[in-house]
């Protein structure tokens, strides 16, 4: 008959916690959902005192979404 070795419950518990953590990390990596803290950045501070006209905003919209706008008249 094989010899049975007793392992302390605390040791088993710690190993299970470690395995659970590793499984969660693998799952996040596999799914590509590793959560990173997001921080909002103000563009006002980034661009300083730049003045942007409504005309420039419209030109930018037209260049990004040409299928939604008619050709721009000069």
N, C-alpha and C positions, 0 to 999 in steps of 0.2 A: 504494500500500500504506500502511495507517495506521501512524502512529508509535507505537511501544511505549515506555511510560515505566516505568522500573524503580523499584519501591518497596522500601526496605530491609526485610529480614525482621523486624527488631525493631519497626518501626512497624506492620507487619501484625499481629504477635503482640500488641502492646499494644492495638490496636483490637479484636482478637478477644477478649481478656480483658475489655475494657470491655463489649462486646456480650454476652458470656456472663453477666456480672454483671447487666446490665439485663434480660436474659431471665429470670434467676432471680427478680429482684424482681417482674417482671410476673407470672410464674407464681404466686408466693406471694400477690400481691394478688388475682389472678383466682380462685385456689382458696380464698382467705380463711384461709390457714394461716400468716399472718405470726406467727412464733414470738416470744412475749414471755416474758421470764424470770418465773417464778412464785415468789412468796415466801409461805411459810406465816406466818400470823398467829395468835397464841394468843388465843382468846376470853377466857381467864382474865385476861390483862392488860388486855384491852379493857373487860371488865365489872367489874374490880376485885374487891371483897369481897361481891358480891351473892350471896345464898343462894337457890338454886332448889330447891324441893321436888319430890319424885317426882310429886306430884299436879299440879304446874304442867307438868312434862314430859309427863305423860299428856294433859293438856288441850291442849297444843301439838300433840302427835301427832294427837289427834282432830280438831283444826281443820285440820291439813294433809292428813290422810288419812281423811276422814270415811267413805269407802266400806269401810274396813277395820275400823271400830269400831262397836259398838252404841251407842245413845244413852247418855250419861253419867248415872248415877243420883246425885242430890244427897243 
